Amino acid sequence: MISYLFQREQETSLLRYCLRYLAICLMLLIGPLRVAMAEEKAQVDQIFALFDSGETMTRESIEQNISLLEKLISSDDIVRIEKLNLLKCWNQPSETEADVSRSLKHTEQILTQIPPTSSPHFVIDLTLCHAWFLQLSGDITGAMEGYSKGVKSAYEHENIKLIADARSLRGALYSYIGDFSEALDDLVTAQGLYESLNLTGWANINLADIATSFRRYGDPESAIKYYNKLKEFYSQKGNQEQVANVTSDIGLALDELGEHEQAIENFRFSYQYFKEHKYPLIAAINATNIAYSLIQLNRLDEAETYLTEAAQAITDKEPTAYSFMKLFIGKIRYQQGRYPEALGELAAAENAFRAMQNDRGLVQLLQLKSEIYAAMNDLPSAYQTLQQFVALTRKVEDNSFAHQTTELKVKFDTSWIESENKRLLDNQKLKEQELALLEKNKSLQLIILLLTGFILAIVSLFAYKQVHRNRHLQTIALTDYLTQLPNRRYIYAQAERYFQLAIKQQTALSVIIFDADHFKKINDNFGHEIGDQALLTIAQASQAITADRALIGRIGGEEFLILLPNTDANRVWELAHELQTLITRYGAINLPIELKLTVSAGVATLSPESKPQDESFAHLLKRADNALYQAKNAGRNCVKAAEKIA
């Protein structure tokens, strides 16, 4: 019996030893496998972070990284598969017309097959990608609709990165079509968001679009200043492709300043780079830019050589480049006296400009077209074209808040007077006498014209500076110095107008009044600098709620007001809670970790269905203010709705 027990004990010990050995072997096998899987995920996330940063990469590097992601990401990792599919969408080939057409078709196919379980981020980003390829294909209306849809959805889902992406893309498109007010609103907003997210790469790309907007707006000096910063940054990074792109942009700004020789040097640098690196379309666009500068210097033969080369790569499938190429060819034909050929080239350019909704280009074209008709002595056509030119110029001015240059004003006034005179002249003898008189007094007319132009230039300059100064002073008087939001005076005036409009049109008007909780303690415990940063954080978060910053105002030390026209009680309740969430989230980014920034808010709504209604905006504001006090008394960090009018 003792022998049997001893034998069983030995067998049990042996079994325990085997099990322990097996467990150790399994740990040795599984351990490295788990480590390898963790390392693969870390590598995948590192590659995604590289793309998210916005740092530029070569086509070869992009394809290698995407190929590596396809190998590393498992089929059940839904989140990373979505991110991979978005990368594939944005990085589809777009160098040629055929590339853009294939990429657009592929993106549309993906859009029609989005699974119902897809994340909002995936849907929004894919919508933006589709809009981008619509823009490249020349469908400006479709692209703008896609970007605006992306902006709206990004705000609804509070996705800061996508808000920045959508507004940056839309702002660049607004800039292209000449709506600089909307462009700068979008681009400056995107710049702030990119910088707050520390996305330097995307911030630099967006900054280039801001610089381009300044150039198109008529401020090439500011544009060059921004471009040079970007060029220095890309040079330090060794990114020669971006250096070439920015150098070309600087050339455009130099042309605006009349520095055509310097512009040619810049364009030729970019032209050689893209030609050597097998980018025929971009090289052709730079050849077109060189041709423009040469035309300005009256070196027509050289310009025509470059345009002939550009025409081998640029077709009407690339309407942006095609329109300007045809415009420049038309200008050469005009200066060569080949007027019918010039009009033929301008007809092709006009179709492309209108398809792209490029009013800036159309203004140049119509001016040249009018001059050609005048040279052909076709005065009715010249006058009709001049009228189109004036109407379109006014439209562009309204969008950009810019004045015509003095030279253009003088040229227009002179042309208009001459056209009117010729139309009214019905006495041939009088016409001959006037022409003879003009012939005899050419020198005197030239002197008068120059003096008139000089006087107009001086008057226009002083008027512009005075208007600019008055607007600046008005802005200062109505803007809070710290947050750059409207101050109490301005926001109350705005509110009164919206209140009267809501009463007249029987629409809803909601307000959110809110202030920072324990703000005095923030100043006492962290210092006034952190207190100011907290106010800036609140202002930044508020701007994410409404795209119109004129509807947000700082009305007290730490007290803010948001106006929400056409917003009912349910929606303002949701927005107030979204505002609280955004302020806390932004606070976690911008403020010390031990400081949790919260706000209390009161909301009130003027509703057309409710009777009785508020008798004035002051009464509506008073109800919201009472709700704010209720929120404070309820322990802060909450939202309270105003009580209905008894």
Summary of the structure (lengths in Angstrom):
residues: 646
radius of gyration: 32.4
end to end distance: 97.5
largest distance: 148.7
contacts: 2015
relative contact order: 0.04
helix: 76%
strand: 5%
